[in-house]
Amino acid sequence: MGKQTGVVQIEGQVGNLSFYKSNLGHQVRMKGGVSKNKIENDPAFQRTRENNLEFGRAGKAVKVLRNTLRALIQRSSDSNMTQRLVKLMMKVIHADEVNPRGLRNVIDGESEMLQGFEFNIQSKLGTTLYAPFTGTIDRVTGQLSVHVPVFNPGNMVAAPAGATHFRIVSAGAAIDFENETYVANVNATAELPWNGTPTAVIDLVNTVTANSTHPLFLALGIEFSQDVNGVKYSLNNGAFNALALVKVSGE
């Protein structure tokens, strides 16, 4: 793989060269490799076909999860979030001890491995919100809750320069990865001042389908804003916001 260094950057194919843009900039590589027909039919590529099937399954699962939490992710994620999540989802699928290679899936894997995933690696929840909290998932009632005791924002929140306010956000979701459907509920506190005044107790309750048989996900995050003449503005398009999966329950 090479890098395009000319003044004019192009994308597409020219002869045996493929020009494309990635997060590393404009790249170029030689077209070649094994034909699609050979990969799909040659017995020597059985493992490749199995890997491709599972990778595709991981990609679809990640897409559903992203759509489920889109309201929060679009304000709290880094540029490599999807790649990191796909890599972790592959581990979830590889943990499937029921099905043979190529047929392993998220449902029979270990979706709990997603617990702790940070959507914004540049601003992790654990290094932004130091206040203790408790996440709870109740399958019977379908309530996914976050409890945060009283805390001093000035001591327990690592706010970026320019921030005057913040809010705690949460989301609960029940995801049917097989049918690519979901039920989700998002909740948030009011805008809270970032100062030395203790907060009230925070209880965020997100309700999904009661007695769901699907994997349940509880996300928690913190979003920053700046007050200018009574109007709250998001800081740097959410680059400093944090969001993580704090609790996951498989079916």
Secondary structure as GFF3:
##gff-version 3
##sequence-region A 1 251
A	DSSP	beta_strand	2	3	.	.	.	ID=ss1
A	DSSP	beta_strand	12	14	.	.	.	ID=ss2
A	DSSP	beta_strand	17	22	.	.	.	ID=ss3
A	DSSP	beta_strand	25	30	.	.	.	ID=ss4
A	DSSP	alpha_helix	36	41	.	.	.	ID=ss5
A	DSSP	three_ten_helix	43	45	.	.	.	ID=ss6
A	DSSP	alpha_helix	46	68	.	.	.	ID=ss7
A	DSSP	alpha_helix	70	73	.	.	.	ID=ss8
A	DSSP	alpha_helix	81	94	.	.	.	ID=ss9
A	DSSP	three_ten_helix	111	114	.	.	.	ID=ss10
A	DSSP	three_ten_helix	125	127	.	.	.	ID=ss11
A	DSSP	beta_strand	134	138	.	.	.	ID=ss12
A	DSSP	beta_strand	143	148	.	.	.	ID=ss13
A	DSSP	alpha_helix	153	156	.	.	.	ID=ss14
A	DSSP	beta_strand	165	176	.	.	.	ID=ss15
A	DSSP	beta_strand	181	188	.	.	.	ID=ss16
A	DSSP	beta_strand	192	193	.	.	.	ID=ss17
A	DSSP	beta_strand	202	207	.	.	.	ID=ss18
A	DSSP	beta_strand	216	228	.	.	.	ID=ss19
A	DSSP	beta_strand	231	234	.	.	.	ID=ss20
A	DSSP	three_ten_helix	236	238	.	.	.	ID=ss21
A	DSSP	beta_strand	242	249	.	.	.	ID=ss22
###
